[in-house]
Amino acid sequence: MDRSDRCYWHRFEIHEYHIMEEFIWTLKGEKADKLECAIRGRGAFRRFKDMVDRMGISQQWYDFQAEYYRKLATQWCREHGLEYAEGSM
């Protein structure tokens, strides 16, 4: 397969805001409450990232995000009759 045959995801197909919400739902108590407030209104992405950093849970967020992307990729491949292989890029 050459480069022109590859399918590339467009940023608009991945809903970053929803991924942040899903991450927040895995948390409990004050952390979840603070992050829910952080993602309201303009600047939500920056406030979320800053708050995650201040809370010391950046690695937890990045791990969650990577796993979420992996699941999206495997689902997309399955829906398009393709086999997903880890580390194939």
Beta strands, then each sheet from edge to edge (+ up, - down):
end
